[in-house]
Amino acid sequence: MKLFLCALFVIAAAATQIVFAEEIKLEDGVLVLTKNNFNSAITDNEFVLVEFYAPWCGHCKALAPEYAKAAQKLAETESPIKLGKVDATEEGELAEEYQVRGYPTLKFFRNGVAVDYAGGRQADDIVAWVNKKTGPPALELSTVEEIEKFLKDNEIAVVGFFADRESEEAKAFLAVANGLDSFVFGITTNAELIAKYEAKENQVVLFKPYDDKKTIYQGAINQEDLKKFVQVYSLPLIVDFNHQSASKIFGGSVKSHMLFFVSKEKGHVEKYVEPLKDIAANYRDEILFVTISADEEDHARIFEFFGMSKDEIPSIRLIKLEEDMAKYKPPTNDLSPEAVKSFVEDFIAGKLKQHLLSQELPEDWDKNPVKVLVATNFDEVALNPEKDVLVEFYAPWCGHCKQLVPIYDQLGEKYKDHPTIVIAKMDSTINELEHTKISSFPTLKFYRKGDNQVIEYNLDRTFEDFVKFLDAGGEMAAPEEVTEEVLDEPSEGKIEKDEL
């Protein structure tokens, strides 16, 4: 009997072990994590970067090869840092536990404690970020062999050559290195290395595989200027927009971008963009030159944002991110170096007027209970001092907007004969207003009669709450703001910069 009970105990223990210590499989060098092996992965390994993904997510598919390449690079250097992935559509409990609200979401675990990943999506960016989180801000380089290996292992590298590591210049360099997680930094005080790389003492050199290969920082070393130097000169003169480069384009110091809408397949880059490299070089501290290929289906949203069709390529636009993504259109579609330079100079001089999108006013715009607004009739209707006007700013592709349609139509029907209340809507993907900027969909604003005060509608989007709000003249107390949590790529109701 005792033997039988012991045997049962052994079998039960073995079964328990199988459940709670599930073997971790590898796919392309990446740990495949599930609910049953996740805790052991983040506790048995000091450092683990985990990607929560969805198999159908386009951003995740674009990241996958770079993520695997990063895992391989780390393995080749015998790094203790591991990369893992979780299919969040299958492992819902893990996704909820770590507050995954979009795909891909990356979390970095140090001794089981998670922090948000804030690096780029190329293999070198991932490696640089995790190495920076686990090591010194700048690698000490003491020998020729060390610096040669450092430059070989990292396509983009920043090296500080200093006579004294305790100098103010060296301290400023290390402070910048500590703050830029997506870049790798090295530091040396070895006179032999300074001479070998034809550097001067207290000089910073950026090494890269394109353009001039090596760029020397000019001027006094301070944190602000050095940080901008690294962010600007680490990019090619003309950057191709894609999933991997988006974070560097939008996260850099230069917030004004010249966008070239082209077809690579038709040779537009070679014909129209390459001849502009000298102009890009002259203005790179102020304007970033970016190509956007019409051949990529993923870029359709960008064309929509600029109110363009693919029939218009090749074409250019300027965008200034610092001012609510203000857009500028050239007077002609001349892409000659002379015309592009003139466009750039007028932009810098502040001579250009912002380009606002507007569709033609439909003849039947006021036929239905919900009135249709475009940029040209918006002020006349919404700012009519004799009317209370509720406006929905929507996007045709927005899931939340689609869900609102039956309720909003019902609302229009209720107030269609009201003497002072108007229910209206505007497609904000093809209509823009100088005085109103929309950053998420749907956005609902109430324009009060008399003083035209604009009141944000942030109650629940139910028919009953809309009616209470309108009947009270927009003066109802609002509850705590409800944030939408949407698992999508990106969150469906928001305009994401890396999607533009």
C-alpha positions as CSV (number, residue, x, y, z in Angstrom):
1,M,0.0,0.0,0.0
2,K,2.8,2.4,0.9
3,L,4.5,1.6,-2.4
4,F,1.3,2.3,-4.2
5,L,0.9,5.7,-2.5
6,C,4.5,6.6,-3.1
7,A,4.1,5.7,-6.8
8,L,1.0,7.9,-7.0
9,F,2.9,10.8,-5.3
10,V,5.7,10.5,-7.8
11,I,3.3,10.5,-10.8
12,A,1.4,13.5,-9.4
13,A,4.6,15.4,-8.7
14,A,5.9,14.7,-12.2
15,A,2.5,15.9,-13.7
16,T,2.7,19.0,-11.6
17,Q,6.2,19.7,-12.8
18,I,5.0,19.4,-16.4
19,V,2.3,21.9,-15.9
20,F,4.2,24.5,-13.9
21,A,7.7,24.1,-15.5
22,E,6.7,23.9,-19.1
23,E,9.7,23.7,-21.4
24,I,10.5,26.9,-23.1
25,K,10.8,26.5,-26.9
26,L,12.9,28.6,-29.2
27,E,11.8,30.1,-32.5
28,D,14.6,31.9,-34.4
29,G,16.5,32.3,-31.1
30,V,13.4,33.9,-29.4
31,L,11.9,32.3,-26.3
32,V,8.3,31.3,-26.9
33,L,6.5,32.2,-23.7
34,T,3.1,31.1,-22.3
35,K,1.3,31.3,-19.0
36,N,2.9,28.1,-17.9
37,N,6.6,29.1,-18.4
38,F,6.5,32.9,-18.3
39,N,7.3,33.3,-14.6
40,S,10.2,30.9,-14.7
41,A,11.6,32.7,-17.8
42,I,11.6,36.2,-16.1
43,T,13.0,34.8,-12.8
44,D,15.6,32.4,-14.1
45,N,17.0,35.0,-16.4
46,E,18.2,38.4,-15.1
47,F,17.3,40.3,-18.2
48,V,14.4,39.5,-20.6
49,L,12.8,41.6,-23.3
50,V,9.3,40.3,-24.1
51,E,7.2,41.2,-27.1
52,F,3.4,40.8,-26.7
53,Y,2.1,40.4,-30.3
54,A,-0.9,39.4,-32.4
55,P,-0.3,37.0,-35.4
56,W,-2.5,39.3,-37.6
57,C,-0.8,42.6,-36.6
58,G,1.1,44.2,-39.5
59,H,3.6,46.0,-37.2
60,C,4.3,42.7,-35.4
61,K,5.0,41.0,-38.8
62,A,7.4,43.8,-39.7
63,L,9.2,43.5,-36.3
64,A,9.6,39.7,-36.3
65,P,12.7,39.4,-38.5
66,E,14.4,42.3,-36.8
67,Y,13.5,40.8,-33.4
68,A,15.0,37.5,-34.4
69,K,18.1,39.1,-35.7
70,A,18.6,41.0,-32.4
71,A,18.2,37.7,-30.5
72,Q,20.9,36.2,-32.7
73,K,23.3,39.1,-32.2
74,L,22.9,38.9,-28.4
75,A,23.5,35.1,-28.6
76,E,26.6,35.5,-30.7
77,T,28.1,37.8,-28.0
78,E,27.1,35.3,-25.2
79,S,25.0,38.1,-23.7
80,P,22.9,37.2,-20.6
81,I,20.0,39.1,-22.2
82,K,17.2,37.0,-23.6
83,L,14.4,37.9,-26.0
84,G,11.0,36.4,-25.6
85,K,7.6,36.7,-27.2
86,V,4.0,36.1,-26.1
87,D,1.1,35.6,-28.5
88,A,-1.3,37.9,-26.6
89,T,-4.3,36.6,-28.5
90,E,-3.7,33.2,-27.0
91,E,-2.3,34.3,-23.6
92,G,-5.0,36.7,-22.6
93,E,-4.3,36.5,-18.9
94,L,-0.7,37.6,-19.4
95,A,-1.7,40.4,-21.7
96,E,-4.1,41.7,-19.1
97,E,-1.7,41.3,-16.3
98,Y,0.9,43.5,-18.1
99,Q,-1.7,46.0,-19.4
100,V,-1.2,45.3,-23.1
101,R,-3.3,47.8,-25.0
102,G,-1.9,47.6,-28.5
103,Y,0.4,45.5,-30.7
104,P,3.3,45.0,-30.5
105,T,3.9,45.9,-26.8
106,L,7.4,45.3,-25.5
107,K,8.3,45.0,-21.8
108,F,11.9,44.7,-20.4
109,F,12.2,42.6,-17.3
110,R,15.1,43.1,-14.9
111,N,15.0,40.4,-12.2
112,G,11.3,40.0,-12.9
113,V,10.4,43.7,-12.7
114,A,9.0,45.2,-15.9
115,V,9.6,48.5,-17.5
116,D,8.3,49.7,-20.9
117,Y,10.6,49.3,-23.9
118,A,11.3,52.7,-25.5
119,G,13.7,51.8,-28.3
120,G,13.5,51.4,-32.0
121,R,12.4,48.4,-34.1
122,Q,15.5,47.5,-36.0
123,A,17.8,44.8,-34.7
124,D,20.7,47.2,-33.9
125,D,18.3,49.5,-32.0
126,I,17.0,46.7,-29.9
127,V,20.5,45.4,-29.1
128,A,21.7,48.9,-28.3
129,W,18.7,49.6,-26.0
130,V,18.9,46.4,-23.9
131,N,22.7,46.7,-23.7
132,K,22.3,50.2,-22.4
133,K,19.8,49.1,-19.8
134,T,22.2,46.4,-18.5
135,G,25.6,48.0,-18.8
136,P,27.5,51.3,-18.6
137,P,26.3,54.3,-20.7
138,A,29.5,54.1,-22.7
139,L,31.8,51.2,-23.2
140,E,35.4,51.7,-22.1
141,L,37.7,51.2,-25.1
142,S,41.3,50.7,-24.2
143,T,43.0,48.9,-27.1
144,V,42.9,48.9,-30.9
145,E,41.3,45.4,-30.8
146,E,38.5,46.6,-28.5
147,I,37.6,49.7,-30.6
148,E,37.8,47.7,-33.9
149,K,35.4,45.0,-32.5
150,F,33.2,47.8,-31.1
151,L,32.9,49.4,-34.5
152,K,32.4,46.1,-36.3
153,D,29.6,44.9,-33.9
154,N,27.7,48.2,-34.2
155,E,26.7,49.8,-37.6
156,I,26.1,53.1,-35.9
157,A,28.4,54.0,-33.0
158,V,29.4,57.2,-31.2
159,V,32.9,57.4,-29.7
160,G,34.2,60.1,-27.4
161,F,38.0,60.7,-27.5
162,F,39.1,62.4,-24.3
163,A,42.4,63.2,-22.6
164,D,40.7,63.2,-19.2
165,R,37.7,61.1,-18.4
166,E,36.8,63.4,-15.5
167,S,36.7,66.5,-17.7
168,E,33.5,68.5,-18.1
169,E,33.3,67.5,-21.7
170,A,33.6,63.8,-20.9
171,K,30.9,64.1,-18.3
172,A,28.6,65.8,-20.7
173,F,29.3,63.0,-23.3
174,L,28.4,60.3,-20.7
175,A,25.3,62.1,-19.7
176,V,24.1,62.1,-23.3
177,A,25.1,58.4,-23.7
178,N,23.0,57.6,-20.6
179,G,20.0,59.4,-22.0
180,L,20.0,58.0,-25.5
181,D,19.1,54.3,-25.1
182,S,18.8,53.5,-28.8
183,F,22.5,54.4,-29.6
184,V,25.7,52.7,-28.5
185,F,28.5,54.9,-27.1
186,G,32.2,54.2,-26.5
187,I,34.8,56.2,-24.7
188,T,38.6,56.2,-24.7
189,T,41.4,58.2,-23.2
190,N,44.1,56.1,-25.0
191,A,46.4,58.5,-27.0
192,E,47.2,55.7,-29.5
193,L,43.5,55.3,-30.4
194,I,43.0,59.0,-30.6
195,A,45.9,59.2,-33.1
196,K,44.8,56.1,-35.0
197,Y,41.3,57.5,-35.8
198,E,42.7,61.0,-36.5
199,A,40.7,62.5,-33.8
200,K,41.6,65.3,-31.5
201,E,41.3,65.3,-27.7
202,N,37.8,66.1,-26.4
203,Q,36.3,65.2,-29.8
204,V,33.2,63.1,-30.5
205,V,33.0,61.0,-33.7
206,L,29.9,59.3,-35.1
207,F,30.6,56.2,-37.2
208,K,27.9,55.0,-39.7
209,P,27.6,52.8,-42.8
210,Y,26.2,55.5,-45.2
211,D,26.8,59.0,-46.5
212,D,30.1,60.3,-45.3
213,K,30.7,57.2,-43.1
214,K,32.2,59.3,-40.3
215,T,31.0,62.6,-38.9
216,I,32.9,64.7,-36.4
217,Y,30.9,66.8,-33.9
218,Q,31.8,70.4,-34.2
219,G,31.7,73.0,-31.4
220,A,31.7,73.0,-27.6
221,I,30.5,69.8,-26.1
222,N,27.2,70.3,-24.2
223,Q,24.4,67.9,-23.6
224,E,21.7,69.6,-25.7
225,D,23.8,70.1,-28.9
226,L,25.5,66.7,-28.7
227,K,22.2,64.9,-28.3
228,K,20.8,66.7,-31.4
229,F,24.0,65.9,-33.3
230,V,23.7,62.2,-32.6
231,Q,20.0,62.0,-33.5
232,V,20.4,64.0,-36.7
233,Y,23.6,62.7,-38.1
234,S,22.9,59.1,-37.3
235,L,20.2,59.2,-40.0
236,P,20.9,59.1,-43.7
237,L,20.5,62.4,-45.5
238,I,17.3,61.1,-47.0
239,V,15.4,58.6,-44.8
240,D,13.0,55.9,-46.2
241,F,9.9,55.8,-44.1
242,N,9.0,52.3,-42.9
243,H,8.0,50.5,-39.7
244,Q,11.6,50.3,-38.5
245,S,12.6,54.0,-39.2
246,A,9.3,55.6,-38.0
247,S,10.4,55.9,-34.3
248,K,13.7,57.6,-35.3
249,I,11.9,59.9,-37.7
250,F,9.3,61.1,-35.3
251,G,11.4,60.7,-32.1
252,G,14.3,62.8,-33.3
253,S,15.2,66.4,-32.6
254,V,14.2,67.7,-36.1
255,K,10.4,68.2,-36.1
256,S,10.0,69.6,-39.6
257,H,9.9,67.0,-42.4
258,M,10.1,67.3,-46.2
259,L,8.1,64.3,-47.4
260,F,8.7,62.9,-50.9
261,F,5.7,60.8,-52.1
262,V,7.3,58.5,-54.7
263,S,7.2,55.1,-56.4
264,K,10.4,53.2,-56.0
265,E,9.3,50.7,-58.7
266,K,9.1,53.6,-61.2
267,G,12.5,54.9,-60.3
268,H,11.3,58.2,-58.7
269,V,14.0,58.1,-55.9
270,E,16.9,58.0,-58.4
271,K,15.3,60.6,-60.7
272,Y,13.9,63.1,-58.3
273,V,15.2,62.5,-54.8
274,E,18.9,61.6,-55.1
275,P,19.7,64.9,-56.9
276,L,18.5,66.7,-53.7
277,K,21.2,65.3,-51.4
278,D,23.1,68.6,-51.3
279,I,20.0,70.5,-50.3
280,A,19.2,67.9,-47.6
281,A,22.8,68.2,-46.3
282,N,22.5,72.0,-46.1
283,Y,19.3,72.0,-44.1
284,R,19.6,68.7,-42.2
285,D,19.7,70.6,-38.8
286,E,16.3,72.1,-39.6
287,I,14.4,69.7,-42.0
288,L,14.5,66.0,-42.3
289,F,14.1,64.6,-45.8
290,V,11.9,61.5,-46.0
291,T,10.7,59.3,-48.8
292,I,7.3,57.5,-48.7
293,S,6.7,54.9,-51.3
294,A,3.3,54.6,-52.9
295,D,4.2,51.0,-53.6
296,E,3.6,50.0,-50.0
297,E,-0.1,49.3,-49.1
298,D,0.7,50.1,-45.5
299,H,1.2,53.8,-46.5
300,A,-2.4,54.3,-47.7
301,R,-3.3,56.0,-44.4
302,I,-0.5,58.6,-45.0
303,F,-1.8,59.5,-48.4
304,E,-5.3,59.9,-46.8
305,F,-3.9,62.2,-44.1
306,F,-2.4,64.5,-46.8
307,G,-5.5,64.3,-48.9
308,M,-3.5,62.8,-51.8
309,S,-4.1,60.0,-54.3
310,K,-1.4,57.8,-55.7
311,D,-2.0,59.4,-59.1
312,E,-0.4,62.5,-57.8
313,I,3.1,61.0,-57.3
314,P,5.8,62.1,-57.5
315,S,4.9,65.0,-55.2
316,I,6.2,66.7,-52.0
317,R,4.7,68.1,-48.8
318,L,6.2,69.7,-45.7
319,I,4.9,68.9,-42.2
320,K,5.7,70.7,-39.0
321,L,5.1,68.3,-36.1
322,E,5.5,71.0,-33.4
323,E,2.4,72.9,-34.5
324,D,-0.3,70.2,-34.5
325,M,1.1,68.6,-37.6
326,A,0.7,71.6,-39.8
327,K,1.0,70.8,-43.5
328,Y,2.4,72.8,-46.4
329,K,2.0,72.3,-50.1
330,P,4.3,73.7,-52.8
331,P,2.7,76.2,-55.3
332,T,3.6,73.8,-58.2
333,N,4.6,70.1,-58.5
334,D,8.1,71.1,-59.8
335,L,10.6,68.7,-58.1
336,S,13.7,70.3,-59.6
337,P,16.4,71.2,-57.1
338,E,15.8,74.9,-57.6
339,A,12.1,74.6,-56.9
340,V,12.6,72.4,-53.8
341,K,15.2,74.7,-52.4
342,S,12.9,77.7,-52.9
343,F,10.1,75.8,-51.1
344,V,12.4,75.0,-48.2
345,E,13.6,78.6,-47.9
346,D,10.1,80.0,-48.0
347,F,9.1,77.5,-45.3
348,I,12.1,78.5,-43.0
349,A,11.3,82.2,-43.6
350,G,7.7,81.7,-42.5
351,K,6.3,82.7,-45.9
352,L,4.1,79.7,-46.5
353,K,0.5,79.5,-45.6
354,Q,-0.7,76.2,-44.0
355,H,-2.4,73.8,-46.4
356,L,-5.8,72.8,-45.1
357,L,-7.8,69.9,-46.7
358,S,-11.4,70.4,-47.7
359,Q,-13.8,68.3,-49.7
360,E,-16.4,69.9,-52.0
361,L,-19.6,70.8,-50.3
362,P,-22.2,68.2,-51.2
363,E,-25.4,69.7,-52.7
364,D,-27.5,67.7,-50.2
365,W,-25.4,68.5,-47.1
366,D,-28.4,69.6,-45.1
367,K,-31.0,67.1,-46.5
368,N,-30.7,64.5,-43.7
369,P,-31.2,65.0,-40.0
370,V,-27.4,64.8,-39.4
371,K,-25.9,67.7,-41.3
372,V,-22.7,67.2,-43.3
373,L,-20.0,69.8,-42.6
374,V,-16.8,70.4,-44.7
375,A,-14.1,72.9,-44.1
376,T,-15.8,75.6,-46.3
377,N,-19.2,75.6,-44.5
378,F,-18.1,74.7,-41.0
379,D,-17.9,78.2,-39.5
380,E,-21.2,79.2,-41.1
381,V,-23.0,76.3,-39.5
382,A,-21.2,75.5,-36.3
383,L,-20.5,79.1,-35.3
384,N,-24.0,80.3,-35.9
385,P,-24.7,82.4,-32.8
386,E,-28.4,81.4,-32.9
387,K,-27.8,77.7,-32.8
388,D,-26.5,75.1,-30.4
389,V,-24.5,72.7,-32.6
390,L,-23.1,69.3,-31.7
391,V,-20.4,68.2,-34.1
392,E,-18.9,64.7,-34.5
393,F,-15.4,64.7,-36.0
394,Y,-14.9,61.3,-37.4
395,A,-12.8,59.0,-39.7
396,P,-14.4,56.5,-42.1
397,W,-12.1,53.8,-40.9
398,C,-12.6,54.3,-37.2
399,G,-14.4,51.4,-35.5
400,H,-15.7,53.6,-32.6
401,C,-17.2,56.0,-35.2
402,K,-19.0,53.2,-36.9
403,Q,-20.4,52.0,-33.6
404,L,-21.7,55.5,-33.0
405,V,-23.6,55.8,-36.3
406,P,-27.0,54.4,-35.3
407,I,-27.0,56.4,-32.0
408,Y,-26.0,59.6,-33.8
409,D,-28.6,59.1,-36.5
410,Q,-31.2,58.6,-33.8
411,L,-30.1,61.8,-32.2
412,G,-30.3,63.7,-35.5
413,E,-33.9,62.4,-36.0
414,K,-34.9,63.6,-32.5
415,Y,-33.7,67.1,-33.1
416,K,-34.3,67.5,-36.9
417,D,-37.2,70.0,-36.3
418,H,-35.7,71.7,-33.2
419,P,-35.5,75.4,-33.7
420,T,-32.0,75.9,-32.1
421,I,-30.3,72.5,-31.9
422,V,-28.3,71.1,-34.8
423,I,-26.7,67.7,-35.1
424,A,-23.7,67.6,-37.5
425,K,-20.7,65.6,-38.5
426,M,-17.4,66.2,-40.4
427,D,-15.0,63.7,-42.0
428,S,-11.8,65.0,-40.4
429,T,-9.6,62.8,-42.7
430,I,-10.4,65.1,-45.6
431,N,-11.4,68.3,-43.9
432,E,-9.2,70.5,-41.7
433,L,-9.8,73.6,-39.7
434,E,-7.2,76.2,-38.8
435,H,-8.8,76.9,-35.4
436,T,-9.6,73.2,-34.4
437,K,-7.1,70.3,-34.4
438,I,-8.4,66.8,-34.1
439,S,-6.1,64.1,-32.6
440,S,-8.5,61.2,-32.0
441,F,-11.7,59.8,-33.4
442,P,-14.5,60.3,-32.7
443,T,-14.1,63.7,-31.2
444,L,-17.4,65.4,-30.2
445,K,-17.6,69.2,-29.6
446,F,-20.6,71.3,-28.7
447,Y,-20.7,74.9,-30.0
448,R,-23.0,76.9,-27.7
449,K,-25.2,79.5,-29.2
450,G,-24.7,83.1,-28.2
451,D,-21.0,83.1,-27.2
452,N,-19.9,80.2,-29.4
453,Q,-18.1,78.6,-26.4
454,V,-16.7,75.2,-27.4
455,I,-17.6,72.4,-24.9
456,E,-16.0,69.0,-25.2
457,Y,-18.5,66.1,-25.0
458,N,-17.0,63.5,-22.7
459,L,-20.1,61.7,-21.2
460,D,-21.0,58.2,-22.2
461,R,-22.0,57.9,-25.9
462,T,-25.5,56.7,-25.2
463,F,-28.6,58.2,-26.7
464,E,-29.9,59.1,-23.2
465,D,-26.7,60.9,-22.2
466,F,-26.5,62.9,-25.5
467,V,-30.1,64.0,-25.0
468,K,-29.5,65.1,-21.4
469,F,-26.4,67.0,-22.5
470,L,-28.1,68.8,-25.3
471,D,-31.2,69.7,-23.4
472,A,-29.0,71.1,-20.6
473,G,-27.2,73.4,-23.2
474,G,-24.0,71.5,-22.7
475,E,-23.7,72.5,-19.0
476,M,-23.9,69.0,-17.5
477,A,-21.1,68.0,-15.1
478,A,-18.9,65.5,-16.8
479,P,-17.8,62.3,-15.0
480,E,-14.2,61.2,-14.9
481,E,-12.8,60.9,-18.4
482,V,-13.1,57.4,-19.8
483,T,-10.1,56.2,-21.8
484,E,-10.7,53.8,-24.6
485,E,-8.7,50.6,-24.5
486,V,-8.5,49.1,-27.9
487,L,-6.3,46.2,-29.0
488,D,-5.4,47.3,-32.4
489,E,-2.5,48.4,-34.5
490,P,-2.5,51.2,-33.5
491,S,-5.3,52.1,-31.0
492,E,-8.2,52.5,-33.5
493,G,-9.6,55.9,-32.5
494,K,-6.2,57.7,-32.5
495,I,-4.1,59.3,-35.1
496,E,-0.7,57.7,-34.5
497,K,2.4,59.6,-35.8
498,D,4.1,56.4,-36.9
499,E,1.1,55.7,-39.1
500,L,1.3,59.1,-40.9
